[in-house]
Amino acid sequence: MKYRLKDSIIAQINGVPGCYRQVAKAIRYGSGSKGNDKTGSDMDLRLEGGHDPDLRVLYHIMDD
């Protein structure tokens, strides 16, 4: 388990750009990416746009 995340969660995050053409990159940042987060900390995730991003895509990603 890396950065308090299960490998399956990391795989899901890494898979977002391959599943959605509207996302070019998924980047984790903040305390969790540095390894100094605490139990109960939130996850900071940045999605960089690829082709024609919009909120509908974001909502769809969140539902997956």
KADAQUI-V228328 format. One record per residue. N is the residue number from 1. PHI is phi in whole degrees, 0 to 359 (NA if undefined). Layout:
n = {N;N}
phi = {PHI;PHI}
This chain:
n = {1;2;3;4;5;6;7;8;9;10;11;12;13;14;15;16;17;18;19;20;21;22;23;24;25;26;27;28;29;30;31;32;33;34;35;36;37;38;39;40;41;42;43;44;45;46;47;48;49;50;51;52;53;54;55;56;57;58;59;60;61;62;63;64}
phi = {NA;253;56;62;245;294;303;294;291;299;297;297;298;294;276;302;300;285;267;231;294;282;243;271;213;241;237;267;221;89;299;296;286;270;85;246;282;243;304;92;294;279;249;262;228;248;251;264;289;251;257;54;287;205;295;300;294;301;297;294;298;296;282;290}
